[in-house]
């Protein structure tokens, strides 16, 4: 497989590494968002005016 240099890629990661990082980042972001939604729902149940 040829190593093509992309002038816009300044991260130093290969395409495979970038996709792996993106997958881990998205998993963490979705988990964080789900926890935040649950926390907001629980606070709303506790104090609707909060």
Order of alpha helices (4+ residues) and beta strands (2+ residues): alpha
